[in-house]
Amino acid sequence: MMAEDFIFYLKQNIGSPSQAVVKAGDTVERGELIAAKPKSLGANLHSSVTGRVLQVTEKEIVIRETGTDFSSYKKLEGKTPWELVVEAGLIGLGGAGFPTDVKLRTRLSSKGTAIINAVECEPVLAHNIARIEEDAEKLLEALQIILELLQVKIGMIAIKKIHKKAIAALKTADKEKRYQIVELEDMYPTGEERAIIRDTLHILLPTDALPSQADAVIFNAETALRIREAIVEKKPLIDKDITVAGKLKENASIRIIKNVPVGKKVSGVFEQAGGLNDEFGEIIMGGPFTGKRTTPEEAVQKTTGGLIVSECFFHETGSIGLLVCACGADERRLEEIAVSMGSRVCGTEYCKQAVKHGEALKCENPGHCPGQVEKIMKLKKAGAEAVLISNCTDCTNTVMSCAPKLGLKVFHCTDQVLRAVNHRLIRKYHKTEENQ
């Protein structure tokens, strides 16, 4: 069996890169610290395998795995919950990668709320819900740990109402009914932080506000479970639950692989899932709306939630207009998709609710759209024969109400992924239906 090389990127979180504490030729154990938290904002990085360090660069550490026992790991040495959280290298696992110890130090009032984001916002992704169905008791234990660290009493779990099995598991586990379970609509982007605050606490925050301004803190469900692991089991953040989906050897499949070692190559994860199909469009790391194109040679990061193989791209060789939404793919990503379609971009517009903060866009009211007719008409005047959009469910409704009437074809950034798993396309949302 060929030796497997694992790649550990030094920059996996918001803030500064981790600083390597190993050198080429060193041997390391699974769970051993290989890069330390910088003095500024950042996080520790541990090896998920036992092996020999092949290379250390400014960007990554490469370790050749040698007979790892994946059922064990070198335990954390911290004595207090705070020491363990910092030592474990915990960061937010919902995508952004904000260091968890910093978020846990958020100052709330005694009436503040700790919210677990179990919404599983993007279509296709399913690893958080699968874990909750299996480990509901552990998630509630994690929530109680978070409440104690934040020194607040109100604990809440936000989850889409379609996930009936997970909701039932949570209610069964919460025998004393200590926590609030808030069931939300199945539409995108229900799981965005400000949308969760709006739909649970009924407060619409400004686009530049954090949940703390609503006297709340939000933790992704897997993040919460990994906090519990660090404190109860003294385990560093070395494994990641991943949804693997799309054009695999068995088409239209969605598989959950739990505890994938961080640093494992994308190709290795697909091999574990049965292998890639011979023909596909692209590989996405993340979800259909906000994921980024990746390659088989890239490696799993702490924030990796999905690895999805898309259907081959439709060819649309005419002029196409881009409509960028703050909730979905950005302009660069839409341009990338347009190139893959063989289209010529003739104009770009932004959703009327998209507010720019630095390089990022934020929606004034996520998932609630006032209409996109003006933007679509501008793209039509710019010469567009079709439009490629990254809009949320509600915004897509408004695009569909006008674009076809103007003779414009509509393509969505999620189309090739959703086709690959036989999921209904993001076009029209009916509140009487359970699935978008």
N, C-alpha and C positions, 0 to 999 in steps of 0.2 A: 504494500500500500504506500503510495507516494506521500511524503511528508507534506503537511499543510502549513502554509505561512499565514499568519494573522497580522493585520495592519491596524495599528492604534493611532488615530489622528490626535495630535496634541491640541487641536482646536475643535472642541465638540460642544461648546456652550457659549452663551452670551458672556462677554467679558474677555479676559486675556487667556492665551493658550496655557496649558499645563506645561511644567518644566521638567524635562527628562531627568531621572535620577539613576538610570542604568546606562550601560555602554555596550557596544558590540562585543560579543563573547561571553557576556554574563548569562548565568542560568537563573530562571525565575520560576516561582510556583504560581499556580492558579490562585488569584486573590492578592498577589503581592503588588505593592505600590511600584509603579514604573515611571510615573510623572507626578510631580507635586503641585498642589494648588499654589498659584502665584500670590504675591502679597496683595495685589489688586483683585478685583472680582474674577472668580474662576473656580475650578474644582480639581480634586485629585483624580488620577487615572490609574486603574489597576489592570493587571494582566488577567485575561479570562482563561488562559491556558498555562500549562507547565511546559517550559521549553527553553530554547537558547535565543538570545537577542542577536539577530543578524545585522541590523542596521539601525542607527539613530540619526535622524536629520532634523532640520528646523521644523518640519511639518509632521513627521511620523516616526513611530517605532515599529520595526518589523520583527516578529518573533516566530521562529519555527517550532511548531508544536511537537512534543515528544512524549507520547503516552500519558495524556492528561486523564485524571480521574475526575470526570465532570460532576460527580455526586458530592465532591468535597471542595474545600477552598481554605485558604489561609484566613483565619478569622480576624476581624477588627480588634484593636486593643483598647479603644476608648472606654472610659469608665462611666461617663454620663451620656444621656441621650443626645445632648448637643455635640459632644465630642464625636460620637458615632456617626451622626448625620454629616458632619464636616469630613471626617476621615473616609467615609464611604464614597465620596465623590458624587453625591446625589445631585441631579439636575432635573428640571422639568422634562417629562417624557412625552408631552403632548405636541412637541414640535419646536418650541422656542429655545428650550435648554437653559432656562434661568436657574442659577444655583439655588438649590432648595434651602440651604441653611439661611440664606439671606431672606428668602420669602417667609420662612418660619419665624423670623424676628420682626415681622410686621407688627406694628403696635395697633391693636384694636381696642375698642371699649369693652367693658365687661359684658355688653349686650351684642358683641360682634358675632359674626357667623363664619364658620369654616365650611366650605362647599367642596364636595368631591364631584369633579366633572366626569361623569360616566355616560356622557351623551353619545360618544362614538359618532362625532360630527359628520365625517366624510362618508359617502357611500362606499361600499365594498369592505372597508376596514371593519374588523370584527373581533380583534384580539382582546380588547378591554372587556367586552361583554362576555366572551368565552371564559375569561378569568373570573369574572364576577359570578357567573353561574356555578363555577367550581369552588370558588373561595370567598363566598359572601361573608362568612364569619371573619375571615382575615381582613377584609376591607373595612368592616365595622370596627375591628380592633385597631386598624390603622387610623381611622377617623378619630377614635377616642385618644390615641397618642397625639395626634395633631391638635386636638382641642386642648389637651393638657399643656403642650408646648406653647400654644398661642395664649393660654390662660383665658379661654372663652368657653361658653357652655352650649351654644347652639350649633349643632352639626346637621348638615343637609347633604343629600345626594341627589344630583340632577341627572335624569336619565330619560331617554325617549320612551314614550308609552308603548311603542311596538315591541319593546324587549320584555315581554311578559314573563318569560322564564327567569330572567335575571331579577326582575322586580319581585317575583314570588320568593326567590331565594333570599333576597335582602329582607323582606318582611318576615320570613320564617326565622332568619338569624336574629332579627331585632325583636326578641320576645318581649322585652320591656318597653318597646316603642319609644326608645330614647332619641331616635333621630328622625328627621323629616325626609321623606322620599317624595320628590317633586317630579311628576311625569310631564314631559314636554312633547310638543308636536314633532312629527318626523319630517323635517325640512332642513335645508342647508341655509345658513350656518348656525343652527341652534346651539352648537357647542362653543361658539366664540365667547370669550370671557364677558364682554359687555352685554352680549345677548343673554347669557346665563344670569347675570345680575338683573337685567330687565325682566326676564321671565320667571325668576324666583323671588327676588326682593322688590320687584316692581319699581325699579329706579333706572332711568336711562341716563347713563353717564356721558359726559363730554368725550369726544374722540381721543383726547390726550390723557384721559383719566385712568387710573388703576382701580381695581376692585376695592382697594383699601379706602377709597373715597366714599364707598357705600358701606364702610365698616365690615368688610368681608375679605377673605382670602380664598382663592380657588386652587385646588390641586387636581391634576389629572389622576384618574383612577389607578393607573399603573405606578405613577409616582408615589401615591399614598402607600401602595402595597410594598414598594421598594423601601420606603421610610420604615415601615414595620420590619422588613427583613434586616435592615441595618441595625435597628435597636434591639429586636428580639432575638434574631439569629446571628447577629454580628457579621453580616454578609455585605461586602462591598458591591457597588453597582457594576457587575461584570456580565450580566445576562439581560436579554431583552426579548419580550414577547413580540412576535411579528405576524402580520397577515400576509400570506403569500398567495397571489391570485393571478388569473388571466390565462394567457396562452401557454399553458404548461402541456406536458405530454397528454394529459387528460384535459381537454378543452373545457372552458367555462367553469373552472374549479376555483374554489376559495378554501384555503387551508390555513389553519392556525398552528404555528410552531412556537411552543413556549420555551423560554430560556435559551434562546440562540446566543452563543457567546459573542460578546462585543468584539469586533475586530475580524470576525469571520468574513471571507470574501462573499460577495453577492452570488457568484457562480456556485459556491459551496452550499449556500442556502437553497438555491434552486435544485441542486442535485438531491438535497435532502427531501425536497418536495416532489421529486420524481422526474425532474429535468425540464428544460425549455422546449417549447414547440419549435419545429424547424423554421417556421415563418412567423414573424411578429413585427409590430411597428417600432416599439421602443420599450425600454425598461424604466420604470418610475420608482424612485425611492420616496415614500410618503403616500399621500392620498391622491385621488383623481383630480381634485380641485387645486391643491397647493403643492403637490409633490414635484420633484425635480428629476430631470433625465439623468440616468446613471449608466454604468457599464458593469459587466460581470467581474471586472478586476477591482472595482471599488469595494469598500468594506463596510460592514454594519457598524453604525455609530450608536451612542447611547440614545439618541433621539429617533432612531429608525423605527417607524411603526408599520410601514408597509413596503413590500416589494412586489410590484405589479407589472405584468407583461401585457402590453396593449395589442389590440388588433392592428392589422396593417392599415395605414392611413388611406382615406379616400383621396383621390386626385381631383383637385379643383384648380385648374390652371388659369382661371381668369383673375380679375382684380378683387381683392378682399379687403374689407374694412375691419379693424380691430376695436372691440368695445371692452375696455379693461374695468374690472370690478374690484373693489377693495377686498372682497371676500374670497376671490379666486386667483387664478393664474395672473401674474403680472405681465407687463408689456413685453419683456424679454422672452418670457415663456410662450406667449401667444405668437410672437414673431418666429420662434423656433418651430412651433407646430405648423404655422403657415408655410414655412420653407419645406417641411416634410410633406405637406400637401401639394407642393408645387405651385403655390399661389403667389401673386404679386401684391404686396401690401400697398394700398393706395391712401390710407388714412387711419388715424388712431384717435379714438375718443375715450373719455373716462366717464364712468357712472356718475350721475349728477350728485350722488351722496358721498363720493369718495373725497376724503380730505387728506392732503399730504402732510406727513410728519417726517421730515428728513427724507430718507429714501423709501419709507413705508407709506402705504395708504391705509386709512381707517374709514370705515363706513359710519355715517352719522347715526343710522338706526339699522343695525345688521338684520337682513332678512325682510325688512319692510320697505318696499320700493314705491316711490312716487311716480314712476313712469320713465321710459327711455325713448319716447317718440322723437324728441328733439335731436338726440344723439344719433339715432338711426337715420334720420333725414339728412343730417350732415354727412354721414358716411355715404349715403346714396348720391348726394351732390358731388362728393369727391370722386365718384366713379365706381363705387363698389358694386359688384355683381352678387356678392355674398358677404356675410358678416361672420366673424369668428369671435365668440364671446366667452367671458369667464364668470358670468353673472351667477348670483345665488338663485335659489328656486323662485322667489317672488319676482326678482328682476327679470329672469328669463321669461316669466309669464308676460311681462309688459313688452319685451322684445318680440315675442311670438304674436302679440296682438297687433303689431304694426309692420314688422319686416316682411312677412310673406305678402301682405297687401301691396307693398311697394315693389314686389317682384324680386326680393332678395332671399337667397338661400340662407339658412341659419345653421352654423356649426358651433358646437360647444367644446370647450377645452377638455371635457371629460368623456367625449363621445367614444374614442377608441378604446378606453379602459372599460367603459360600461358595456360596450358591444362584446368585449372579450369574455365577460362573465354572464352574458345574457341578462343584463340588468336594464330596466327601462331607462331611456335617455332622459336627461334633464331638459324638459321642454314645457310641460304643463303640470301644475300641481292641483290635485283635487282633494279637498279636505275630507271627503268621505272615504278616501282610500288610505290604506295603512302604509303603503310604500310609495316613495317618490319616484 
